[in-house]
Amino acid sequence: MDGIRIWYWISSIGLAALLFRPAKKMIFAIRVRRAERKLNRELTKDERKDMERRTIPVTVFIVVTFSFLFNSVIMSKYF
């Protein structure tokens, strides 16, 4: 039983690591488009950097939550 739990944690963290970059790019693009539409202008380089920095915690929360829930559904027959 302990081997399955170790595999669950490793695979969940691995999945989160693999999903982080594409999810960050997607969330960043959505946030930039929304901000540009709201302001009716393109964002400056500094504004984009700040928005990209603020996207990281949101992305981490989403991908970690998704990966642990996904693995719990996939591995539910083993627990």
KAKA-V855791 format. One record per residue. N is the residue number from 1. RES is the residue in one small letter. PSI is psi in whole degrees, -180 to 180 (* if undefined). NEAR is the number of other C-alpha atoms within 10 Angstrom. D_FIRST is the distance of its C-alpha to the first C-alpha in whole Angstrom. Layout:
# KAKA-V855791
n->N res->RES psi->PSI near->NEAR d_first->D_FIRST
n->N res->RES psi->PSI near->NEAR d_first->D_FIRST
This chain:
# KAKA-V855791
n->1 res->m psi->-34 near->7 d_first->0
n->2 res->d psi->-34 near->7 d_first->4
n->3 res->g psi->-36 near->7 d_first->5
n->4 res->i psi->-41 near->12 d_first->5
n->5 res->r psi->-39 near->13 d_first->7
n->6 res->i psi->-44 near->11 d_first->9
n->7 res->w psi->-38 near->13 d_first->10
n->8 res->y psi->-48 near->17 d_first->11
n->9 res->w psi->-45 near->15 d_first->13
n->10 res->i psi->-45 near->12 d_first->15
n->11 res->s psi->-34 near->15 d_first->15
n->12 res->s psi->-45 near->22 d_first->17
n->13 res->i psi->-39 near->16 d_first->19
n->14 res->g psi->-43 near->14 d_first->20
n->15 res->l psi->-41 near->18 d_first->21
n->16 res->a psi->-41 near->22 d_first->23
n->17 res->a psi->-40 near->14 d_first->25
n->18 res->l psi->-33 near->13 d_first->26
n->19 res->l psi->-14 near->18 d_first->27
n->20 res->f psi->-53 near->18 d_first->29
n->21 res->r psi->-50 near->15 d_first->32
n->22 res->p psi->-37 near->11 d_first->33
n->23 res->a psi->-39 near->19 d_first->32
n->24 res->k psi->-43 near->20 d_first->34
n->25 res->k psi->-42 near->15 d_first->37
n->26 res->m psi->-47 near->12 d_first->37
n->27 res->i psi->-40 near->16 d_first->37
n->28 res->f psi->-45 near->20 d_first->40
n->29 res->a psi->-41 near->15 d_first->42
n->30 res->i psi->-44 near->12 d_first->42
n->31 res->r psi->-39 near->16 d_first->42
n->32 res->v psi->-46 near->18 d_first->45
n->33 res->r psi->-41 near->13 d_first->47
n->34 res->r psi->-43 near->12 d_first->47
n->35 res->a psi->-41 near->17 d_first->48
n->36 res->e psi->-39 near->13 d_first->51
n->37 res->r psi->-41 near->11 d_first->52
n->38 res->k psi->-40 near->9 d_first->52
n->39 res->l psi->-11 near->10 d_first->54
n->40 res->n psi->38 near->9 d_first->56
n->41 res->r psi->166 near->9 d_first->56
n->42 res->e psi->148 near->13 d_first->54
n->43 res->l psi->149 near->15 d_first->52
n->44 res->t psi->170 near->9 d_first->53
n->45 res->k psi->-41 near->9 d_first->51
n->46 res->d psi->-40 near->9 d_first->50
n->47 res->e psi->-39 near->13 d_first->49
n->48 res->r psi->-43 near->17 d_first->47
n->49 res->k psi->-44 near->12 d_first->45
n->50 res->d psi->-41 near->11 d_first->45
n->51 res->m psi->-37 near->17 d_first->43
n->52 res->e psi->-39 near->17 d_first->41
n->53 res->r psi->-38 near->11 d_first->40
n->54 res->r psi->-13 near->12 d_first->39
n->55 res->t psi->-26 near->17 d_first->37
n->56 res->i psi->-51 near->18 d_first->34
n->57 res->p psi->-37 near->10 d_first->33
n->58 res->v psi->-44 near->12 d_first->33
n->59 res->t psi->-44 near->22 d_first->31
n->60 res->v psi->-46 near->18 d_first->28
n->61 res->f psi->-45 near->12 d_first->28
n->62 res->i psi->-49 near->16 d_first->28
n->63 res->v psi->-35 near->22 d_first->26
n->64 res->v psi->-45 near->19 d_first->23
n->65 res->t psi->-47 near->13 d_first->23
n->66 res->f psi->-46 near->16 d_first->23
n->67 res->s psi->-40 near->21 d_first->20
n->68 res->f psi->-40 near->18 d_first->18
n->69 res->l psi->-42 near->13 d_first->19
n->70 res->f psi->-48 near->14 d_first->19
n->71 res->n psi->-33 near->16 d_first->16
n->72 res->s psi->-35 near->16 d_first->14
n->73 res->v psi->-46 near->10 d_first->17
n->74 res->i psi->-40 near->11 d_first->16
n->75 res->m psi->11 near->14 d_first->12
n->76 res->s psi->-29 near->9 d_first->13
n->77 res->k psi->-15 near->7 d_first->12
n->78 res->y psi->-13 near->9 d_first->8
n->79 res->f psi->* near->8 d_first->8
